Amino acid sequence: MFSFTGWDFFSVFWLIITLWYAVQIKFVTYTLASEGYTLADIGFALTTSQLRKLIGGYVLVSLLILV
């Protein structure tokens, strides 16, 4: 299906899933902000450095799985 672009279905599928997940997170944060709440109000209280470590670890493991 995507062979003319060099992309296989597996890669495209997970790229779409990742983008959809990012859109959902953005939607939740936007909705919370519009109501005057923060992520800490719903139990997600990480500092910026903790959040970067969490995301960095996720990306590192994801890349290591692909290798």
C-alpha positions as CSV (number, residue, x, y, z in Angstrom):
1,M,0.0,0.0,0.0
2,F,2.8,2.5,0.9
3,S,5.5,0.7,-1.0
4,F,5.8,3.6,-3.6
5,T,6.9,5.9,-0.8
6,G,9.2,3.4,0.9
7,W,7.0,3.2,4.0
8,D,5.7,-0.1,5.1
9,F,2.3,-0.5,6.8
10,F,3.8,-1.2,10.3
11,S,5.7,2.2,10.3
12,V,2.7,4.2,9.1
13,F,0.4,2.5,11.5
14,W,2.5,3.3,14.6
15,L,3.1,6.8,13.3
16,I,-0.6,7.4,13.1
17,I,-1.2,5.9,16.5
18,T,1.5,8.1,18.0
19,L,0.1,11.2,16.4
20,W,-3.4,10.3,17.6
21,Y,-2.1,9.9,21.1
22,A,-0.4,13.3,21.0
23,V,-3.7,14.9,19.7
24,Q,-5.6,13.3,22.6
25,I,-3.1,14.7,25.2
26,K,-3.3,18.1,23.6
27,F,-7.1,17.9,23.7
28,V,-7.2,17.0,27.4
29,T,-4.8,19.8,28.3
30,Y,-6.7,22.3,26.3
31,T,-10.0,21.2,27.9
32,L,-8.5,21.3,31.4
33,A,-7.0,24.8,30.8
34,S,-10.3,26.1,29.4
35,E,-12.0,25.0,32.6
36,G,-9.3,26.5,34.8
37,Y,-7.7,23.2,35.8
38,T,-4.2,21.8,35.4
39,L,-2.8,18.3,34.9
40,A,-1.8,18.3,38.6
41,D,-5.5,18.7,39.5
42,I,-6.2,15.3,37.9
43,G,-3.2,13.6,39.5
44,F,-0.4,14.2,36.9
45,A,2.1,16.2,38.8
46,L,5.5,15.9,37.3
47,T,8.1,18.6,37.1
48,T,9.6,19.5,33.7
49,S,12.7,17.5,34.3
50,Q,10.8,14.5,35.4
51,L,8.5,14.8,32.3
52,R,11.6,15.1,30.0
53,K,13.1,12.0,31.6
54,L,9.8,10.1,31.2
55,I,9.5,11.0,27.5
56,G,13.2,10.5,26.8
57,G,13.0,7.0,28.3
58,Y,10.0,6.2,26.2
59,V,11.6,7.4,23.0
60,L,14.9,5.6,23.8
61,V,13.1,2.2,24.5
62,S,11.0,2.7,21.3
63,L,14.1,3.3,19.2
64,L,15.9,0.4,20.8
65,I,13.0,-1.9,19.9
66,L,13.3,-0.9,16.3
67,V,17.0,-1.7,16.1
